[in-house]
Amino acid sequence: MQENNKTRAVVLLSGGLDSTTALAWASLKQDWDCYTIAFDYGQRHRIELEASAQVAQVFKSKRHQVIAVDLQAIGGSALTSDIDVPKDMQDAAGIPATYVPARNLIFLSLAAAFAETVGANKLVIGANIVDYSGYPDCRPDFLTAFTRAADLGTKVGVQAGGFEVVAPLIKLSKAEIIQLGLSLGVDYAMTRSCYDPDAAGQPCGHCDSCHFRLQGFAEIKQQDPLLSS
């Protein structure tokens, strides 16, 4: 039974910079009861799972759910197979090798299922179309289409008014995202963004994710706390 009348939201939480900021926004700025979901999908940067658990605890997630999805069995991505992670913007002209086939389609579907079990009707995702790598499943058109499909194929859609997919960072630059997070008290030292970290979890500094993160901090004249030591 719901203990209060607060809005409930499921937040997709990878433990990276964007998803952590999205959680802070939903929890602190919107004052929603947040349930977080992370995915163990065979990614090479598994350090993000530890980060997501820490972030969920800091922002008082009502429940942090980790779901195992074997995307290594599908492959086709530098994050789930032996393909080299592109460095220094090697794939800047097209969809990069770090694209994981249908990842957000799969993750949002599982998030919607989780949301039905906890009484949430909002799905919060840190998707962004400004400083990003060209992933097709980060676009507003995709999120709108997914919402329609989820409403047609779920109990929430049929009986409870449907889902709202919320992407608060969708039109923000990386610098603006960082500024938003800092204004909400986010400690970015606990986040992990690198696609190809070393054995200790330290960022490579050269993959697309590192590039956009470093660029964002540089634009606001601050140093990434992961590189401050």
VENBEL-V238454 format. One record per backbone hydrogen bond with DSSP energy under -1.0 kcal/mol. CO is the residue of the C=O (numbers start at 1). NH is the residue of the N-H. If there is no record, write none. Layout:
co=[CO CO]
nh=[NH NH]
This chain:
co=[7 8 9 10 11 15 16 17 18 19 20 21 22 23 24 25 26 33 34 35 36 37 38 39 40 44 45 46 47 48 49 50 51 52 53 54 55 56 57 63 65 67 69 71 79 89 91 96 97 100 102 103 104 105 106 107 108 109 110 111 112 113 114 115 121 122 123 124 135 136 139 140 141 142 143 144 145 146 147 148 149 154 155 156 156 164 166 167 169 170 173 174 175 176 177 178 179 181 182 187 188 198 202 206 207 208 209 210 211 212 213 214 215 217 218 224]
nh=[33 121 35 124 37 192 20 21 22 23 24 25 26 27 28 30 32 9 62 11 65 13 67 41 69 46 48 49 51 52 53 54 55 56 57 58 59 61 60 36 38 40 71 75 44 92 94 99 78 103 106 107 108 109 110 111 112 113 114 115 116 117 118 120 164 10 166 12 138 139 143 144 145 146 147 148 149 150 151 152 153 158 159 160 162 123 125 170 172 129 177 178 179 180 181 182 183 186 185 190 191 201 198 88 211 212 213 214 215 216 217 218 219 222 221 227]
